């Protein structure tokens, strides 16, 4: 480079090169004369080794830094554990020259970015679900009662992934969000029926739960069955893209199975406990009020 060429705000090096007749072979390059500080000209081969070597067909840059890509595919394992093992081995066995450093990108970089977004999406989804439940039932306790379907569904999803030997992935995390809505829907169906029976005049909690569960058993099972069967082809898929579809479908089906079974058993028990405690509290409050009124009447003179 012997100078600069300016085109507006852009700047380019002005490069001088040998004539075509003076660069026919590698010996021509070796014999290029260079001037020493004393003014003596010597061939380039005296101070440098000029030879043919295999090199990259192009120089890639990232953030103004040159980079060399070493790529490989991961099979039978999750990307995160492979990268963690690779980082340990590289740190222990590879000594990079000054100015060189490793950076792990590709699918792993996408995984980290997606996980950060998922760490925001999941809490927001849970908060929105709870707010919708509260606006529907106008009761914090009933909303919290239905919200218990979410951890019940998480149990089955984790067990399903573990049974099939699948690691947690972003697609499995998306399956969490899809599962939460269906699991909560079953709880809404049950609690709404219990409240309807209570408002119709039924007072026996046991009868309310038995009749409400029997009435809503078919809708709950049909909702879970339709959703599970729709994801079944994805769960057993072996075609292109199956590594993304299988964790999502497995997480959804496993969670929905346990959520449905536990919702039909656990949710009625929690509802009975909640209503019983509230009735006892109301009864105690009413007794205390009656006692207080009686004492006030007795305390009035004459």
N, C-alpha and C positions, 0 to 999 in steps of 0.2 A: 504494500500500500504506500503510495507516494503522495497522497493528498486527499482532499475531500471534495465531493460534488454535492451541491445543495439544490433541491427542487422544492421550493416553498419551505415547509417545515421539516421535510424529510432530508436526511443526510446519508450519503453513500461514500464508501471508500473508492478512491481512484487507484486502480490496480494496474501495474505494468507487467506484462508477460512476455516471454521469449517468442520470437518468430517461429512459425511452424517448422521451418527448416532446421532450427537450432534446438528442437526438442523431439527428435525422432526416436531416441532410445533413452534408457535409464543412464547410460554413460554421459549423455549430454547434460543430464541433471547433476551428475557427480562432478562434472567439470565446470560448472557455473563458477565464475570467479567472484570472490568476495574480498573486500578490502579490510585489512587489519587496522588497528589504531595507529600503526606506524606508517601506513600508506602502502604496504606491500600487498599485492593481490595473490591469493592462494585459491586452489580449487575447493569447492564445497566438501568433497570427500575427505579432506584433511581434518575437518572439525566435526563432521557429521557422518553417520552411517546411512546411506541411501540404498534402499532395497525394496522389493515388492513384498507386501504383506496383505493378508486377508483382513478386511475391515468392514465396517457397516456401510451398506449401500446408500444410507442417508444419515444425516446428523439430526436427531430430534431434540427439541428444546422445550422446557417447561419452566415458566417464570424466569426466563432469560438464562436458565442453566441447562447445560447439556445433560441428556439422560440416556441410559442404556436400559432396555426393557428385557427382563427375563420372565417369560410367561409360562404357566402350566395350568392344567385343569385338575380339579379336585373331584375324586370319586370315592364314594363309600364313607366319607367323613364330612363334617361341617367345616366351612371355610374358616371360622374363627379359631377353632382348635388347631388347624393346620398352620395358620399364620402365627399363633402364639408359640407353637413348637419351632417354627422357622425362626422367629425372632430370638428365641433362646439359643439356638444353635449358631446363628449368625453372630450374636453378641459374644458367644464363647469362643468361636473358632475363626472368625474372619476379622482381620485387622485392615481396615480401609485406609488408604493413603490420605494425606491431608487434602481437604476439599471434596472428598467423596463421602457420601452418606446414603443409606438405604431408605426407601420410602415404599410402603406397601399400599398398592392401589387396586384397581380393578374391582372385582366383586366384593372384596373386603372393604374397600373404601365406600362402596355403595351401601354395604351392610351397616357400617358405622353411621352414615348419614341417615339411613332409613330408621335405624334404632333411635336416633335422637328425635326424629319426627314422631315415631311411635310413642316415645315417652311422653309426648305432649298430647297425642291423639287419644290414647287410652284413658287418661284421667279426664279429659274433656268429655269423652263419650260417656263415662260413668257419671259425671256430674249432670250431664243433660238427661240421662235416663232417670236419675233420682229426682230432678226437678219436674220432669213430666209425670212421674209417679205422684209426686206431692200435689201437683195441680189437678191430677185426676181424682185422688181420694181425699184431698184436703186434710190429710192426717200424716204427721211425721212418723208415727209408729207403724201405720199400715204401709207406708212407703218403705220404711226400713225392713219391715217383714218381707215384702216382696223382693227387696234388694238382696236378700239372702240367697236367692236363686243363682246369683252370679258366682259366689265362691263354690257353690255346689256344682255348677257347670265347669268351673276351672279344674276341679278334681278329676273329672272324667277325661277332659282334654289332655291333661298332663299324663294320666295313666295310659291313654291311647297312644300318645307319642312315644312313651317309654316302652310299651309293649311292642310296637313296630320298630323300635330302635332308631327313631328319628330325632335329631336334635331340634332345639327350639330355633326357629328362623323367623324372618319377617313375615312370610306368608302364614306361618302359624300364628303370629301376633295379629294379623288381619282376621284370621279365623276366630280369635278371641272376641273381637269387636262384633263380628257377625253373629256369634253365638250369644252374646249378652242380650241382644234384643229379643231373640226367640225364647230364651230361658225366662226372661222377665215377663214375656207375654203369657206364658203358662201360669205364672204366679198371679197375674192380673185376672185371668179367667177364673181362678179358684177364689181369690179374695172377693172379687165382685159378686160372685154367686153366694158366698157366705154372708156378705152384707145385705144382699137382696132378701135372703131368707130371714135374716134377723129383722129387717124392716117390715117384712110381711106379717110379723107377729110371733114367729117361733122364738121360744125363750131357752129351750134346752140346747146347750152348746154341742153336746154329743150328737144330737139329732141333726143339728144344722150342718156339722162337719160331715156326717155320714151321707146325708141326702145331697149336700152340695158337691161332695167328691164323686158320688155316684152319677150325678147329673152331668158334671163336667169332665168325667173320665174320658169319654169318647172324643170330645173336641181337643183335649190336651194331647192324647195319644196320636190323633190324626195330624195335629200340627207338627209334632215331633217326627212322625213317620214320613210325612211329605217332605219336610226339610232334609231329613237324613237320607232318604232315597235319592233326592235330587243331587246330593253330593257324593253318592256312592260311586258313580263312574270315575270321578276325579280321584277318589281314594285308592282305586285299584288300577289307575291309568299307568301305562308303561311307555307311552308315546313321547314325542318331543315336548318338553315343558312339564313333564311329570314331576320333576324335582321341586317345582313350585306348587303344583296342584295337590300332590299327595299330603304334605304337611297341613295345608289349609283344610282340606276335606277331612283328614283324620282327626284333627283338633276339633272340628265342628261336630262330627258325628259322635265321637267319644264323649264330648262335653254334653251334647244334647241328650244322649241316652241316660247318663247319670243325673243330669238336671231334671229330666222328666220323672225318673223313678224316685229320686229324693224329694222332689217337689210334692209329689202325691203323698209322701209319708211325712217328711219333716215339716213342710209348711202347715198342714193341718194341726200338727202337734204344737208348733209355735203359736198358731192362732188361738188354740184352746188355752195355752198358758197365758198369753197376753190378755185375752178376754176375761179369763178367770181372775187374774190379778186385778184387772180394772174393776170388775164387779165387786170383788172383795173390798177394794178401796172405796168404791161408791157406797157400799153397804156400811162400812165403818164410818164414813163421813156422814151418812144419813143418821146413823145411830147417835153419833156424837152431837149432831144438830138437834135431834129430838131430846136428848138428855139436857142439853144446854137450855132449850126452851122450857123444859119442865122445871129446871132449877130456877130460871128467871120468874116463872109463874109462882113458885113456892116462895120466892124471895120478896114478892110484891106484898106490902103490908095490907091487912084487911082483906 
